[in-house]
Amino acid sequence: MVADDLDTDLLPEMARELVEVIGLAGTLMLIEHFGGTRLYVPQSLPDDHQLVALLGREKAEALCDRFGGDNPDIPRAYRAVQAALYTNIARAYANGASARDLARRHHCTERWIYYVVARHRDEQNTAQTRLFG
């Protein structure tokens, strides 16, 4: 997923809080690895801790400063991730990527790619109609 396409307004409250603490890229890594689960955040981190390996020392320590000793629920952020994926697929298709290549890249069917592109086009047209209608 391309973080540039992610609408942070669609993120759940906990994910927005994580973005404030460790940034969008770090939050997306946590969502990818731990989304939908509770994550124990220790108060101090050894160098070989999984959070240090995943986020880097600085972001992992920022996470400990905010959540150390707690078990925050890491959201899946499904709506935001799905919207970003749809935008990314539609943009790639509009820029000349074939439905076949996109289907292979995203592990889905060509039919699903056409559906996503049409849905994205419809949403764009609806937004423009509201703006100028």
DSSP file with accessible surface (Angstrom, degrees, kcal/mol):
  #  RESIDUE AA STRUCTURE BP1 BP2  ACC     N-H-->O    O-->H-N    N-H-->O    O-->H-N    TCO  KAPPA ALPHA  PHI   PSI    X-CA   Y-CA   Z-CA
    1    1 A M              0   0  107      0, 0.0     2,-0.6     0, 0.0    84,-0.1   0.000 360.0 360.0 360.0 145.5    0.0    0.0    0.0
    2    2 A V    >   -     0   0   52     82,-0.2     3,-1.5     1,-0.1     4,-0.3  -0.836 360.0-153.7 -96.6 119.2    1.1    3.5   -0.7
    3    3 A A  G >  S+     0   0   33     -2,-0.6     3,-1.6     1,-0.3    -1,-0.1   0.807  91.5  68.1 -62.6 -28.1    1.0    5.7    2.3
    4    4 A D  G 3  S+     0   0  150      1,-0.3    -1,-0.3    -3,-0.1    -2,-0.0   0.767  99.0  51.4 -63.1 -25.1    0.5    8.8    0.2
    5    5 A D  G <  S+     0   0   19     -3,-1.5     2,-0.4     2,-0.1    -1,-0.3   0.461  85.4 109.8 -89.2  -3.3   -2.9    7.5   -0.8
    6    6 A L    <   -     0   0   15     -3,-1.6     2,-0.9    -4,-0.3    75,-0.1  -0.632  61.3-145.8 -83.3 125.9   -4.1    6.9    2.7
    7    7 A D    >   -     0   0   74     -2,-0.4     3,-2.0    73,-0.3     4,-0.3  -0.799   6.7-160.5 -88.0 105.5   -6.8    9.3    4.0
    8    8 A T  G >  S+     0   0   58     -2,-0.9     3,-1.2     1,-0.3    -1,-0.2   0.728  85.8  71.0 -64.8 -18.5   -5.9    9.7    7.7
    9    9 A D  G 3  S+     0   0  128      1,-0.2    -1,-0.3    -3,-0.1     7,-0.1   0.751  94.6  55.9 -66.3 -22.3   -9.5   10.9    8.4
   10   10 A L  G <  S+     0   0   42     -3,-2.0    70,-0.4    69,-0.1    -1,-0.2   0.550  86.5 104.8 -85.4  -7.8  -10.6    7.3    7.8
   11   11 A L  S <  S-     0   0    4     -3,-1.2     5,-0.0    -4,-0.3    -3,-0.0  -0.467  79.4-108.4 -73.4 144.6   -8.3    5.9   10.4
   12   12 A P     >  -     0   0   52      0, 0.0     4,-2.2     0, 0.0     3,-0.3  -0.254  37.0-101.3 -63.5 160.7   -9.7    4.8   13.8
   13   13 A E  H  > S+     0   0  147      1,-0.2     4,-2.2     2,-0.2     5,-0.2   0.885 122.1  52.0 -54.8 -44.0   -8.9    7.0   16.8
   14   14 A M  H  > S+     0   0   50      1,-0.2     4,-2.4     2,-0.2    -1,-0.2   0.905 108.5  51.1 -62.6 -39.1   -6.2    4.7   18.1
   15   15 A A  H  > S+     0   0    0     -3,-0.3     4,-2.3     2,-0.2    -1,-0.2   0.910 108.7  51.2 -65.5 -38.9   -4.4    4.7   14.7
   16   16 A R  H  X S+     0   0  100     -4,-2.2     4,-1.8     2,-0.2    -1,-0.2   0.896 109.6  50.8 -64.8 -36.4   -4.5    8.5   14.6
   17   17 A E  H  X S+     0   0   42     -4,-2.2     4,-1.5    -5,-0.2    -2,-0.2   0.922 109.1  50.5 -65.5 -42.0   -3.0    8.5   18.0
   18   18 A L  H  X>S+     0   0    0     -4,-2.4     4,-3.4     1,-0.2     5,-0.5   0.894 105.9  56.3 -61.7 -38.5   -0.3    6.2   16.8
   19   19 A V  H  X5S+     0   0   36     -4,-2.3     4,-1.9     1,-0.2    -1,-0.2   0.912 106.0  51.1 -59.9 -40.3    0.4    8.5   13.8
   20   20 A E  H  <5S+     0   0  166     -4,-1.8    -1,-0.2     1,-0.2    -2,-0.2   0.860 117.7  39.2 -64.1 -33.7    1.0   11.3   16.3
   21   21 A V  H  <5S+     0   0   38     -4,-1.5    -2,-0.2    -5,-0.1    -1,-0.2   0.916 137.3   8.4 -84.8 -46.4    3.5    9.2   18.2
   22   22 A I  H  X5S-     0   0    6     -4,-3.4     4,-0.7     1,-0.2    -3,-0.2   0.332 103.6-111.6-123.6   6.3    5.4    7.3   15.6
   23   23 A G  H  X< -     0   0   27     -4,-1.9     4,-2.0    -5,-0.5    -1,-0.2   0.004  39.1 -72.1  84.1 167.2    4.3    8.8   12.2
   24   24 A L  H  > S+     0   0   44      2,-0.2     4,-2.7     1,-0.2     5,-0.2   0.920 128.5  52.1 -67.8 -44.0    2.2    7.3    9.4
   25   25 A A  H  > S+     0   0   54      1,-0.2     4,-1.9     2,-0.2    -1,-0.2   0.933 112.3  46.0 -61.3 -44.4    4.9    4.9    8.1
   26   26 A G  H  X S+     0   0    0     -4,-0.7     4,-2.3     2,-0.2    -1,-0.2   0.903 111.8  51.8 -64.2 -40.7    5.4    3.4   11.6
   27   27 A T  H  X S+     0   0    1     -4,-2.0     4,-2.7     1,-0.2    -2,-0.2   0.922 108.3  51.2 -62.4 -43.0    1.7    3.1   12.2
   28   28 A L  H  X S+     0   0   20     -4,-2.7     4,-2.6     1,-0.2    -1,-0.2   0.873 108.4  52.2 -65.0 -34.0    1.2    1.3    8.9
   29   29 A M  H  X S+     0   0   61     -4,-1.9     4,-2.3    -5,-0.2     5,-0.2   0.923 110.5  47.8 -65.9 -42.5    4.0   -1.1    9.9
   30   30 A L  H  X S+     0   0    0     -4,-2.3     4,-3.4     2,-0.2     5,-0.4   0.920 112.5  49.3 -62.7 -42.5    2.3   -1.8   13.2
   31   31 A I  H  X S+     0   0   17     -4,-2.7     4,-1.8     3,-0.2    -2,-0.2   0.923 111.4  49.5 -62.5 -43.2   -1.1   -2.3   11.5
   32   32 A E  H  < S+     0   0  153     -4,-2.6    -1,-0.2    -5,-0.2    -2,-0.2   0.907 123.0  30.8 -63.0 -41.1    0.5   -4.7    8.9
   33   33 A H  H  < S+     0   0  108     -4,-2.3    -2,-0.2    -5,-0.2    -1,-0.2   0.806 138.7  15.5 -89.5 -32.6    2.2   -6.8   11.6
   34   34 A F  H >< S+     0   0   36     -4,-3.4     3,-1.8    -5,-0.2    40,-0.3   0.328  79.7 144.7-127.3   5.3   -0.2   -6.5   14.6
   35   35 A G  T 3< S+     0   0   24     -4,-1.8    41,-0.2    -5,-0.4     3,-0.1  -0.207  72.9  20.9 -54.7 132.3   -3.5   -5.1   13.3
   36   36 A G  T 3  S+     0   0   54     38,-3.2     2,-0.3     1,-0.3    -1,-0.3   0.480 111.5  87.9  88.8   5.1   -6.5   -6.6   15.1
   37   37 A T  E <  S-A   74   0A  70     -3,-1.8    37,-2.9    37,-0.6     2,-0.4  -0.843  80.1-106.3-129.3 166.5   -4.5   -7.6   18.1
   38   38 A R  E     -A   73   0A 152     -2,-0.3     2,-0.5    35,-0.2    35,-0.2  -0.765  33.3-153.4 -89.6 139.3   -3.4   -6.2   21.4
   39   39 A L        -     0   0    8     33,-2.5     2,-0.5    -2,-0.4    31,-0.1  -0.960   8.8-138.3-119.9 118.8    0.3   -5.4   21.6
   40   40 A Y        -     0   0  124     -2,-0.5    31,-0.2    31,-0.2    28,-0.1  -0.647  18.1-162.0 -74.3 125.3    2.2   -5.4   24.8
   41   41 A V  B     -B   70   0B   0     29,-2.5    28,-3.4    -2,-0.5    29,-0.6  -0.941  12.4-141.4-109.7 113.6    4.5   -2.4   24.8
   42   42 A P        -     0   0   16      0, 0.0    25,-0.1     0, 0.0    28,-0.1  -0.244  15.8-122.7 -70.9 163.8    7.3   -2.7   27.4
   43   43 A Q  S    S+     0   0  150     25,-0.2     2,-0.3     1,-0.2    25,-0.1   0.761  97.8  22.0 -78.1 -25.7    8.5    0.2   29.5
   44   44 A S  S    S-     0   0   96     21,-0.0    -1,-0.2    20,-0.0    25,-0.1  -0.984  77.6-138.3-139.4 153.7   12.0   -0.3   28.2
   45   45 A L        -     0   0   20     -2,-0.3     2,-0.1    -3,-0.1    16,-0.0  -0.934   3.7-143.9-119.2 127.2   13.4   -2.1   25.2
   46   46 A P    >   -     0   0   68      0, 0.0     3,-1.7     0, 0.0     6,-0.2  -0.452  37.4-107.5 -73.6 160.6   16.4   -4.3   24.7
   47   47 A D  T 3  S+     0   0  132      1,-0.3    10,-0.0    -2,-0.1    -2,-0.0   0.784 118.2  53.1 -61.3 -27.1   18.2   -3.9   21.4
   48   48 A D  T 3  S+     0   0  141      4,-0.1    -1,-0.3     5,-0.0     2,-0.1   0.280  79.3 128.9 -95.5  14.6   16.8   -7.2   20.1
   49   49 A H    <>  -     0   0   39     -3,-1.7     4,-2.1     1,-0.1     3,-0.5  -0.370  67.3-122.5 -70.5 147.0   13.1   -6.4   20.8
   50   50 A Q  H  > S+     0   0  107      1,-0.2     4,-2.2     2,-0.2     5,-0.2   0.820 110.9  56.5 -60.9 -32.0   10.7   -6.9   17.9
   51   51 A L  H  >>S+     0   0    0      2,-0.2     4,-3.0     1,-0.2     5,-0.5   0.879 106.8  49.3 -69.0 -35.3    9.5   -3.3   18.0
   52   52 A V  H  >5S+     0   0   21     -3,-0.5     4,-2.0    -6,-0.2    -2,-0.2   0.931 112.6  48.0 -66.6 -42.7   13.1   -2.0   17.6
   53   53 A A  H  <5S+     0   0   90     -4,-2.1    -2,-0.2     1,-0.2    -1,-0.2   0.889 119.5  39.3 -64.4 -37.5   13.6   -4.4   14.6
   54   54 A L  H  <5S+     0   0   35     -4,-2.2    -2,-0.2    -5,-0.2    -1,-0.2   0.925 133.1  17.6 -79.1 -46.4   10.2   -3.3   13.1
   55   55 A L  H  <5S-     0   0   16     -4,-3.0     4,-0.4    -5,-0.2    -3,-0.2   0.620 104.4-111.0-104.4 -18.9   10.2    0.5   13.8
   56   56 A G     X< -     0   0   33     -4,-2.0     4,-2.3    -5,-0.5     5,-0.2  -0.073  40.0 -77.3  92.9 156.1   13.8    1.4   14.6
   57   57 A R  H  > S+     0   0   73      1,-0.2     4,-2.5     2,-0.2     5,-0.2   0.917 125.8  51.7 -58.1 -48.2   15.0    2.5   18.0
   58   58 A E  H  > S+     0   0  166      1,-0.2     4,-2.0     2,-0.2    -1,-0.2   0.939 114.9  39.9 -61.2 -48.4   13.7    6.1   18.0
   59   59 A K  H  > S+     0   0   70     -4,-0.4     4,-2.3     2,-0.2    -1,-0.2   0.889 114.1  54.1 -70.1 -37.9   10.1    5.2   17.1
   60   60 A A  H  X S+     0   0    0     -4,-2.3     4,-2.1     1,-0.2    -1,-0.2   0.910 109.7  47.9 -62.8 -40.3   10.1    2.2   19.3
   61   61 A E  H  X S+     0   0   88     -4,-2.5     4,-2.6    -5,-0.2    -1,-0.2   0.892 109.0  53.3 -68.0 -36.7   11.2    4.3   22.3
   62   62 A A  H  X S+     0   0   31     -4,-2.0     4,-1.7    -5,-0.2    -2,-0.2   0.911 108.7  50.5 -62.8 -38.8    8.5    6.9   21.4
   63   63 A L  H  X S+     0   0    2     -4,-2.3     4,-3.3     1,-0.2     5,-0.3   0.916 110.9  48.7 -64.0 -41.5    5.9    4.1   21.5
   64   64 A C  H  X S+     0   0    9     -4,-2.1     4,-2.2     1,-0.2    -2,-0.2   0.881 107.1  55.7 -65.8 -39.2    7.3    3.0   24.9
   65   65 A D  H  < S+     0   0  141     -4,-2.6    -1,-0.2     1,-0.2    -2,-0.2   0.885 118.9  33.0 -60.5 -37.2    7.1    6.6   26.2
   66   66 A R  H  < S+     0   0  120     -4,-1.7    -2,-0.2    -5,-0.2    -1,-0.2   0.878 137.9  17.1 -86.9 -40.8    3.4    6.8   25.3
   67   67 A F  H >< S+     0   0    5     -4,-3.3     3,-2.5    -5,-0.2   -26,-0.4   0.318  79.1 149.3-119.4   8.2    2.2    3.2   25.9
   68   68 A G  T 3< S+     0   0   24     -4,-2.2   -25,-0.2    -5,-0.3     3,-0.1  -0.168  77.1  11.8 -52.8 128.4    4.9    1.5   28.0
   69   69 A G  T 3  S+     0   0   36    -28,-3.4    -1,-0.3     1,-0.3     2,-0.2   0.440 111.4 103.9  84.2   1.0    3.4   -1.1   30.3
   70   70 A D  B <   -B   41   0B  79     -3,-2.5   -29,-2.5   -29,-0.6    -1,-0.3  -0.614  66.8-136.9-111.6 169.5    0.1   -1.1   28.4
   71   71 A N        -     0   0   62    -31,-0.2   -31,-0.2    -2,-0.2    -3,-0.1  -0.661  28.2-170.0-123.6  72.9   -1.6   -3.3   25.9
   72   72 A P        -     0   0    7      0, 0.0   -33,-2.5     0, 0.0     2,-0.6  -0.342  26.7-116.3 -68.4 147.0   -3.0   -1.0   23.2
   73   73 A D  E     -A   38   0A  91    -35,-0.2   -35,-0.2   -37,-0.0   -38,-0.1  -0.734  24.5-146.0 -78.4 120.7   -5.4   -2.5   20.6
   74   74 A I  E     -A   37   0A   3    -37,-2.9   -38,-3.2    -2,-0.6   -37,-0.6  -0.811  21.0-136.2 -89.4 116.8   -3.7   -2.1   17.2
   75   75 A P        -     0   0   23      0, 0.0   -41,-0.1     0, 0.0   -38,-0.1  -0.272   9.6-135.8 -72.8 160.0   -6.5   -1.5   14.8
   76   76 A R        -     0   0  153    -41,-0.2     5,-0.1   -40,-0.1   -41,-0.1   0.747  25.6-154.2 -79.9 -28.3   -6.8   -3.1   11.4
   77   77 A A     >  +     0   0    8      1,-0.1     4,-2.5     3,-0.1     5,-0.3   0.867  28.4 166.5  55.7  41.5   -7.8    0.2    9.8
   78   78 A Y  H  >  +     0   0  127      1,-0.2     4,-3.0     2,-0.2     5,-0.3   0.886  65.1  51.1 -57.2 -47.4   -9.6   -1.7    7.1
   79   79 A R  H  > S+     0   0  165      1,-0.2     4,-2.3     2,-0.2    -1,-0.2   0.928 114.2  43.2 -59.1 -46.7  -11.5    1.3    5.7
   80   80 A A  H  > S+     0   0    0    -70,-0.4     4,-2.2     2,-0.2   -73,-0.3   0.919 116.3  47.1 -67.6 -42.1   -8.5    3.5    5.3
   81   81 A V  H  X S+     0   0   40     -4,-2.5     4,-2.4     2,-0.2    -2,-0.2   0.925 113.4  48.6 -66.5 -42.6   -6.3    0.8    3.9
   82   82 A Q  H  X S+     0   0   44     -4,-3.0     4,-2.7    -5,-0.3     5,-0.2   0.928 111.0  50.0 -63.7 -44.5   -8.9   -0.4    1.4
   83   83 A A  H  X S+     0   0   33     -4,-2.3     4,-2.3    -5,-0.3    -1,-0.2   0.909 111.8  48.6 -61.5 -41.0   -9.6    3.2    0.2
   84   84 A A  H  X S+     0   0    0     -4,-2.2     4,-2.6     2,-0.2    -1,-0.2   0.908 111.1  50.4 -65.9 -39.9   -5.8    3.8   -0.3
   85   85 A L  H  X S+     0   0   52     -4,-2.4     4,-2.8     2,-0.2     5,-0.2   0.937 110.6  49.1 -63.6 -45.1   -5.5    0.5   -2.2
   86   86 A Y  H  X S+     0   0   11     -4,-2.7     4,-2.7     1,-0.2     5,-0.2   0.919 112.4  48.2 -60.7 -44.0   -8.5    1.4   -4.4
   87   87 A T  H  X S+     0   0   35     -4,-2.3     4,-2.5    -5,-0.2     5,-0.2   0.927 112.0  49.7 -62.3 -43.5   -7.0    4.8   -5.1
   88   88 A N  H  X S+     0   0   28     -4,-2.6     4,-2.4     2,-0.2    -2,-0.2   0.922 113.1  46.1 -62.8 -43.9   -3.6    3.3   -5.9
   89   89 A I  H  X S+     0   0    1     -4,-2.8     4,-2.6     2,-0.2     5,-0.2   0.937 113.5  48.4 -64.8 -47.2   -5.1    0.7   -8.3
   90   90 A A  H  X S+     0   0    9     -4,-2.7     4,-2.5    -5,-0.2    -2,-0.2   0.905 112.7  48.5 -62.1 -40.6   -7.2    3.3  -10.1
   91   91 A R  H  X S+     0   0  117     -4,-2.5     4,-1.7    -5,-0.2    -1,-0.2   0.930 111.8  48.6 -65.7 -44.5   -4.3    5.6  -10.5
   92   92 A A  H  <>S+     0   0   20     -4,-2.4     5,-2.6    -5,-0.2    -2,-0.2   0.919 112.6  48.8 -62.6 -40.9   -2.0    2.9  -11.8
   93   93 A Y  H ><5S+     0   0   77     -4,-2.6     3,-1.8     1,-0.2    -2,-0.2   0.930 110.4  50.6 -64.8 -44.0   -4.7    1.8  -14.3
   94   94 A A  H 3<5S+     0   0   80     -4,-2.5    -1,-0.2     1,-0.3    -2,-0.2   0.805 106.8  56.5 -64.0 -27.4   -5.2    5.4  -15.4
   95   95 A N  T 3<5S-     0   0  131     -4,-1.7    -1,-0.3    -5,-0.2    -2,-0.2   0.276 132.2 -87.8 -89.7   9.7   -1.5    5.7  -15.9
   96   96 A G  T < 5S+     0   0   67     -3,-1.8    -3,-0.2     1,-0.3     2,-0.1   0.415  77.1 143.0 107.3  -2.4   -1.4    2.7  -18.3
   97   97 A A      < -     0   0   25     -5,-2.6    -1,-0.3    -6,-0.2     2,-0.1  -0.484  50.9-119.3 -68.7 141.2   -1.0   -0.4  -16.1
   98   98 A S     >  -     0   0   48     -2,-0.1     4,-2.5     1,-0.1     5,-0.2  -0.484  11.4-122.5 -81.0 154.7   -2.9   -3.3  -17.4
   99   99 A A  H  > S+     0   0    3      1,-0.2     4,-2.7     2,-0.2     5,-0.2   0.879 114.0  55.8 -61.2 -35.8   -5.7   -5.0  -15.4
  100  100 A R  H  > S+     0   0  132      2,-0.2     4,-2.2     1,-0.2    -1,-0.2   0.940 108.9  44.7 -62.6 -48.6   -3.7   -8.2  -15.8
  101  101 A D  H  > S+     0   0   82      1,-0.2     4,-2.5     2,-0.2    -1,-0.2   0.908 114.6  48.9 -63.4 -41.6   -0.6   -6.8  -14.3
  102  102 A L  H  X S+     0   0    0     -4,-2.5     4,-2.4     2,-0.2    -2,-0.2   0.899 109.3  52.8 -65.6 -39.1   -2.5   -5.1  -11.4
  103  103 A A  H  <>S+     0   0    6     -4,-2.7     5,-2.3    -5,-0.2     4,-0.5   0.920 112.1  45.2 -62.4 -42.9   -4.4   -8.3  -10.7
  104  104 A R  H ><5S+     0   0  166     -4,-2.2     3,-0.7     3,-0.2    -2,-0.2   0.913 113.3  50.1 -66.9 -41.6   -1.1  -10.2  -10.4
  105  105 A R  H 3<5S+     0   0  138     -4,-2.5    -2,-0.2     1,-0.2    -1,-0.2   0.879 119.2  36.6 -64.5 -37.9    0.5   -7.5   -8.3
  106  106 A H  T 3<5S-     0   0   49     -4,-2.4    -1,-0.2    -5,-0.2    -2,-0.2   0.286 108.3-119.6-102.1   8.2   -2.4   -7.3   -5.9
  107  107 A H  T < 5S+     0   0  173     -3,-0.7     2,-0.2    -4,-0.5    -3,-0.2   0.929  76.5 103.4  55.9  51.2   -3.2  -11.1   -5.9
  108  108 A C  S   <S-     0   0   44     -5,-2.3     2,-0.2    -6,-0.1    -1,-0.2  -0.782  73.7 -78.1-142.3-170.0   -6.8  -10.7   -7.2
  109  109 A T     >  -     0   0   85     -2,-0.2     4,-1.7     1,-0.1     5,-0.1  -0.596  29.9-120.9 -96.2 159.5   -8.7  -11.1  -10.4
  110  110 A E  H  > S+     0   0   87      1,-0.2     4,-2.5     2,-0.2     5,-0.2   0.887 115.9  59.1 -61.7 -37.4   -8.8   -8.8  -13.4
  111  111 A R  H  > S+     0   0  210      1,-0.2     4,-2.1     2,-0.2    -1,-0.2   0.891 103.4  51.0 -58.8 -40.2  -12.5   -8.6  -12.9
  112  112 A W  H  > S+     0   0   98      2,-0.2     4,-2.7     1,-0.2    -1,-0.2   0.905 107.4  53.4 -65.4 -38.6  -11.9   -7.2   -9.4
  113  113 A I  H  X S+     0   0    0     -4,-1.7     4,-2.8     2,-0.2     5,-0.2   0.941 108.9  48.6 -60.9 -46.4   -9.5   -4.6  -10.9
  114  114 A Y  H  X S+     0   0  115     -4,-2.5     4,-2.5     1,-0.2    -1,-0.2   0.900 111.3  51.3 -61.6 -38.1  -12.2   -3.4  -13.3
  115  115 A Y  H  X S+     0   0  111     -4,-2.1     4,-2.8    -5,-0.2    -2,-0.2   0.938 111.2  46.9 -62.0 -47.4  -14.6   -3.2  -10.4
  116  116 A V  H  X S+     0   0    0     -4,-2.7     4,-2.7     2,-0.2     5,-0.2   0.925 112.8  49.2 -62.4 -43.9  -12.3   -1.1   -8.4
  117  117 A V  H  X S+     0   0   11     -4,-2.8     4,-2.5     2,-0.2    -1,-0.2   0.936 113.8  45.8 -63.6 -44.4  -11.5    1.2  -11.3
  118  118 A A  H  X S+     0   0   36     -4,-2.5     4,-2.6    -5,-0.2    -2,-0.2   0.918 113.4  49.5 -65.3 -41.7  -15.2    1.7  -12.1
  119  119 A R  H  X S+     0   0   86     -4,-2.8     4,-2.4    -5,-0.2    -2,-0.2   0.919 111.8  48.2 -63.7 -43.5  -16.1    2.2   -8.4
  120  120 A H  H  X S+     0   0   31     -4,-2.7     4,-2.4     2,-0.2    -2,-0.2   0.920 111.6  50.2 -63.4 -42.1  -13.3    4.8   -8.0
  121  121 A R  H  X S+     0   0  128     -4,-2.5     4,-2.5    -5,-0.2    -2,-0.2   0.927 110.8  49.6 -62.0 -44.0  -14.4    6.6  -11.2
  122  122 A D  H  X S+     0   0   97     -4,-2.6     4,-2.4     1,-0.2    -1,-0.2   0.904 110.7  49.9 -62.0 -42.0  -18.0    6.7   -9.9
  123  123 A E  H  X S+     0   0   87     -4,-2.4     4,-2.3     2,-0.2    -1,-0.2   0.898 110.9  49.6 -64.4 -39.2  -16.9    8.1   -6.5
  124  124 A Q  H  X S+     0   0   89     -4,-2.4     4,-2.2     2,-0.2    -2,-0.2   0.922 111.7  48.2 -65.3 -42.4  -14.8   10.8   -8.3
  125  125 A N  H  X S+     0   0   79     -4,-2.5     4,-2.4     2,-0.2    -2,-0.2   0.902 111.2  50.5 -65.3 -39.7  -17.8   11.7  -10.5
  126  126 A T  H  X S+     0   0   68     -4,-2.4     4,-2.3     2,-0.2    -2,-0.2   0.922 110.1  50.2 -64.0 -42.2  -20.1   11.9   -7.5
  127  127 A A  H  X S+     0   0   44     -4,-2.3     4,-1.8     1,-0.2    -2,-0.2   0.906 111.9  47.5 -64.1 -40.7  -17.7   14.1   -5.6
  128  128 A Q  H  X S+     0   0  107     -4,-2.2     4,-2.6     2,-0.2     5,-0.3   0.891 109.5  53.5 -69.1 -36.4  -17.4   16.4   -8.6
  129  129 A T  H  X S+     0   0   94     -4,-2.4     4,-2.8     1,-0.2    -2,-0.2   0.922 109.9  47.9 -63.3 -42.3  -21.2   16.5   -9.0
  130  130 A R  H  < S+     0   0  189     -4,-2.3    -1,-0.2     1,-0.2    -2,-0.2   0.880 113.4  49.2 -64.6 -35.0  -21.6   17.6   -5.3
  131  131 A L  H  < S+     0   0  129     -4,-1.8    -2,-0.2    -5,-0.2    -1,-0.2   0.915 130.2  17.2 -71.4 -40.8  -18.9   20.2   -5.8
  132  132 A F  H  <        0   0  168     -4,-2.6    -2,-0.2    -5,-0.1    -3,-0.2   0.494 360.0 360.0-112.1  -4.2  -20.4   21.7   -8.9
  133  133 A G     <        0   0   96     -4,-2.8    -3,-0.1    -5,-0.3    -4,-0.1   0.303 360.0 360.0 -87.2 360.0  -24.0   20.5   -8.9
